[in-house]
Amino acid sequence: MSARNLPPVWSKIAKHAVFPETTHDERARYNFLANLNKHLAHVSQGNKIAFDKRVEPKFEKEHGRKMKDTSELKKAMEKDPHYQVWSSLRRSTMEMRQQAGRSIVLRQADNLKEKAEKLNEGKASLVLDADCEVPNYLLACDNHIMPGSYHTELIDGDVTPAANYDTGLFVTTAGLLGTYSDGGGKAITSWVKKTYPDFKPKRILDIGCGMGHNVLPIAKAFPDAEVIGIDTAAPMLRYAHARAMDLGYTNVKFMQMDAAKTIFEDESFDWVQSTMFFHETGGKSIYKIMDEVYRVLKPGGLTLHIEQPQYTDDMSLFEKFIRDWDALNNNEPYWSKMHDIEPVDLMHASGFKKEDFMQIGAKAENDLDDGSNKAEEPEDHGRSPIWNVFGAIKN
């Protein structure tokens, strides 16, 4: 049997004042699910073998031609027993992860609310807007089968959607995002510091900030900057702010608003950032949000967006299909569109010059990796913390 890297145990992740309390069995359940996800990344490799050895030859024999698109490939692959088993197990891990997370947070919903309120009370750095409407594209689905998604409030002052997300992100990524699940924010901050050592932003905007885990490394790296995180989901913002307060951040402000229509003045930010946000954005909103990014960014300002790898002409139909699994089976309906969009065209349509466009790769900085796991790991398409980053300097 080949060597396998094991995920860190769940208890290694960092705790804070609004982090849910867990029992032995709840921790064991999370550890089991993280290891199952890791194992399924290996099982997934059999899908390519099944495609090459069974599915594609059978299709070509029956149709006298090669498959022309991912729709044909999907229809053929869904008949294959290996794919059926893998896909069913992968879906089950997400359902179990949500069931486990919600059982943890719902039993202590009132207590979590009280903890957050104690940290948030009287703070001008949390601005909620009861008139802020959650966009229809978010209301239309429960993202990654999280019941009620990010925005649903089961009690007044609810923070359970964020608490659930905070505890369970470890499971989905098998602990690859680090102690505070902030590996994306750390990675982009390190790249900016290295690439633009003289860059000293005074005002930074993080759009779709969620529970704030990726904006805090940016705030830490630029302590003299005013950092603002925005989101439409009040439960996420309450939790994000309380979490930031407990962790000692004083230069971050969290505000409830739609990124497609912010209240900020023209050319008022030096850096506009998003992390794994656009693939959960539907329809024309992607373009409206990028218009807003361009509007609020100062001349000479930087914008960067961490996202799923884009589809390219040299990417095989099979890879496109397997990367779209979450769109088809895990309530990520806008994932596929983000894969298909050409980022340079998206940004150019909003006013950015094509010659100013930049695109890099980024891998999460993981402080839970002590270097002891050396076995080569297969890529878990769509789950690995290896991303495409696109952006520009506005000129």
N, C-alpha and C positions, 0 to 999 in steps of 0.2 A: 504494500500500500504506500502511495506517495505521502510525503510529509505534508501536514496541514498546519496553517497558522490558526491559533485559537483567538477568539475575541477576548478582550480584557473582561473581567467580571464586572457586573453592573455596579457593584458597590464602589468601584474606582472613580465613578463620575462624581463631580463636585456637587456639594449641597449648598443651599443658601436658605434664608429665612422663610421663603414661600415655597420651597421645594417640598412635595408631599412626603409624608411619612409612609414607610413600607414595612410589611411583615416579611418574615423569612420566606414564606411560600410565594409571596408576590415577587421578591427578588429572584427566587429560583425560577419562576415562570419566565421572567424577562431574560435570564441567562440562557434558558433552554431555547427561547425564540431567537435570540441573537446567534446562537450556535447553529440553529436550524437554517437561518438565513445564510450564514457562512457556508454551510454544507450545500445548500441549493445552488450557490454560485458554481460549485464543482459539478453538480448534477446538470446544470444548464449546458455545460460543454457537450453533453450528449445530444442536445438539440441539433447542433451543427452536423454531428455524425449522422443522425437520423435524416437530416435534410439531404446530405451528400449521398448517402448510401441507399436510402429508401424513397424519400418523398420526391426529390427532383427527378430521379430516373423514372419513377412511376408516372409522374406528370408528363414528362417528355414522350414516354412510350404511348400514353393515352391520347395526347394532343398533337404529337408530331412537331412540337416546338418548345422553346424555353418559356418560362414564366415571364410575363410582361410587367407585372407590378406586385406590390406587397399584398394587395387584396387577393390575388390568385394564390400567392404563397401562403397567406393566412388560412385560406379555405383548405388548402392541401395539408398544411402542418397540423391543423386542428383534428385531423383524422389519425395522426400518428400517436401510438400509445406512450412513447417516451415523453413527448411534448405534453400530452394530456396529464400524465402523472406530475411532471414538473410544474406545469402551470397551475394545477389544482392545489399542490402543496404551497406554491408561492402565494397564491391568493389566500390560502388558509392562514399563512403566517401573518398576513396583514390584518385579517379578521381577528385572529387571536391577540395580536398586538393591541388593537383597539379595544377589544373586550377586556384585556388585562389592564390597560392604562385607565380606562374609564371606571373600572371597578375600584381602582386605587383612589382616584380623585373624587368620585361622586360620594363615597362614604365619608369624606372629610371636606365637602364643598363649603360648608359654613365656616369651618375653621380656617381654610385657605383664604376665604373672602376676608375674614377678620384680620388675618396676618397682613394681607395686601393693603387693606384699608389703613392699618396702623402705620405702615411705611409711606403710604401715599397721601395721607390726610394733610391738607394745608400746603401741599407742594405745588408751586407754580410750574414745575417742570413736567407735570402731567395735565394735558388739556384734552378733555373729552367733549364731543359735540353730539348732543342728542339728535340733532337734525341731519347728521351725516348719514347718507343712505348707502347701504352695502350694495355694490353694483349687481345687476341682474346675473352676470356671468358667475358670480360667486354664490348667489342664492340658488342657482340652478343645479348645483352639485355639492356633495359632501366630499371635499378634497381628500384623496387617498383614504377613502371610505371611513373617515372620521365623522361619526354621526353629529350633524349640526355644524360641521366644518369649524372654522375659526371664530365665527361671529355669534353663534347661538348662545343665549343666556338662559340658563335653567332657573337661576335665582337672581335677585337684584345684586349687582356688584360681582357677578360671576367671574371667576378666573380659571375654571376647570378646563376649558379647551386648551389654554396655554400650559397649564400644569400637566395635562395629559401629553401634550406634544413634547414638553421638556423631559419627562421621564422616559418616553418611548422612542425618541429619536435615536437613542443608543441601540435599540433593537434593529431598526431598519438599516442602519449603517454599520452594525456590528462593532460599534465603538470606535469607528475610524475618524470621528470628528473631534476627538480629544476630550479633555476633562470637562469643559464647559460647553461642548458641542459647538464650538466657535471656530473650527478649523478653516472654514471658508473666509471668515472675516480676518483671521490671522494671515492666511495665505495672500489675500489681496493687499493687506497692509504692508506685508514684507516686500511684495513686488513694487508697490508704489515707493516705499522708502529707498529701495535699492535703485530703481529706475530713475526716480526724480528726487535725488537727495536734497535739493534746494527747495522743494515744494513745501510750503508752509500755509496750508489752507486755514482761513479764519472762520469759515462757515461751511459745514458739511451736511448734506441731506441724504438720508437712507430711506428709500421708498419700499413699501411692503415689508416693514421691519419685523413684523410678527412679535415674537417674545423677546426680541432685541439681542439675541445671542451673537449675531454677526456684526452688529454695529458697535458693541462695546470694545472689541479690539482696536477699532478705528479711533474711538474716543480716547482710549488709553495711549495710543501712539501719538495723538495730537492733543495733548491736555489743554493747550491754550485755545483750541478751536471750540466754537459753539456747534454742537452736533445735534441734529434733529432727526428723529425717526418717525415716520408716518405710516399709518395703517387705518383701514376702515373698521377693524374688529376691536371693539372696546375691551372684551375679555383679555385679548392678547396684550393690549397696551397697559391695562392695569397691572398685569403680571410682569410685563417687561420693565415698567417703571419701578415697581416694588423690588424686583430682582436687582436692578441697577443701583437702587438706593442702598440695599443691604450689602452689595459688593463694593460700595464706596465711590461710585461714579457721581461726579458733581457737574460735569459739562455736557450731559445728555438730556434732551427734552423730548418727550413723546407726545405726539399730537394725532388726533383722530381726524383723518380726511382722506378723500379719494385722490389718488395720485394723478388722475386724469384732469382734475380741476382743483389745484391747490390754491391757497390764499397768499402765497408768497409773491413778493415783488419781482419784476423782471431783473434778470442778471444779478441775483442776490446770493448765489452760492459759488464757492470755489471748487467743490467736488460734489457730484451727485452719483450715488451708488445704489445698486440693487444686488441681492444675492438670492438666486433661485426663486425669482419673483415672476418674471415674464411668462414662464411656462404654465403659470396658473392664471393667466390673463386672457380673456376671451375676446373674440370678434375685433371690432375696430378700436377697442380700448388700448391695444398695444400701440397703435399709432398715435392716439391721443396722449397717452402717457409720455411717449418719446417727444412729442411736440412740447409737452410741459417741461420735460428735462431740458430741452434746448432753450426754452423761454427763461427758466430760472437760473441757468448756468451763466456765469460771467465769461466775457471774452478771455481766453487764456485758461479757462477752467477745465477741469478734468471730469469725465464721466466714464464709469466702468460698470459692466453688468455681467455677473457670473451666471452662466446658464448651462443647460445640457448641450452636448456637442451637436453642431449642426450637421444635417445631411449634406454630403458632397457627391459629386458625380462619380468619384472612384469608390464610394462606399457600396458594398454589395447589397442586393435586395434582402438577403437574409439578415444582415446586420441592421438594416433599417427596420425590418419586421421585429426583430428581437428587442431593439431599443424602444419600440412602440408598445411593448407589453403593458406598461403602466397606463398608457392612454386607453388601451382596450379593456383592461381588467382591474385597474386600481383607481378608478375615478379621477383620472387626470386627463379630461377630455381636450384640453388645449395644448397638451404636450406635443402632439403631432404637428400642429400648426407652427409651434415655435421651432421645431426641428426643420421645417420646410422653409421658413423665412430666411432670406439672406440678410444678415445683420447690417451689412454695409448699405443695402438699399433701404432698410428700415430707418437707419439714422440719416441717410441722405434726404429722405422724404421729409424729415423734420427740420432740415436746414444745415446739418453738418456736412462739411466738404468730404468728398470721397478720399481725397489725398490725406486727410487727417485721421481716417479710420485706422484703428489698431485691433489686432486680435491675437490673444495669447492663450496658452494652456495653463491651468492651475491645479494643484493638488493640495488637499487639506493638510494643514500642519497639525500633527497629531501628537500631543504631549503624553498620550497613554502608550505610545510605541516606545518601548525601552530597547529596541534593537534585537531582542531575543528571538523574535519570529523571523526566520530567514527563508522559509520555503516560498517558492514562487507561487503567486496567486493568480488565478484566472480573472479576467475582468468580468465583473457582474454588471452587465450593461444596464444603465439607468440607475444603479444603486451605488456604484463606486464613487468616492469623492474626488473624481477627476473631471474637471470642467473646462468648458470653453468660456473665455472672457473676451468680450468685445466692448469697444468704446472709442473715445476720441477726445482730443483737446479742441475746444471750440475756438476757432479763429475767424 
